[in-house]
Amino acid sequence: MQDRNNILDIFKGIAIIAVILYHAGVFTYGYLGVDMFLVIGGYLITKSIMRAYQKGRFSYWDYICNRLVRLWPMAVGVVIISLAVGYFAMLPDAYKNTCETAVGSVTFTNNFVQYITAGNYWDTSNDFKPLMHTWYLGIIFQFYVIYPLIFMICHQCSKN
């Protein structure tokens, strides 16, 4: 069984609480909890990939599939609920925006959709997008796709 690093769990908890307090309007710099969470996640991913490489069991496609199995069902579930509620509760323009972000959410590209449609995370139009925060899933999944490729290239170059 793996050893858990309790300190990292505490830092992840602090990051989550900071973001919640930011959205509640209590903690001005709480959005930095997202950055903290990304750094911790990057460290843990690196450790996981290195361990798999050392054991000779790293498979890029298995790695991507495992991440997809963890993230995609949740993203699809949230999108279905948002579209169902939005159909009855939103005005047509707001529902259209939700549909656009729904496509971005289930394809893990909502960070690009948000950039194209709003251009600014702080834009007031984002107040009416229930799936706006799934930009984070896009960033994470894109990291999951690109980072192991960089790691594999670096590992191959270090052998040579």
Helices and strands as residue ranges (DSSP letters): H 6-23, H 32-54, H 60-89, H 92-106, H 110-117, G 124-128, G 132-134, H 135-159
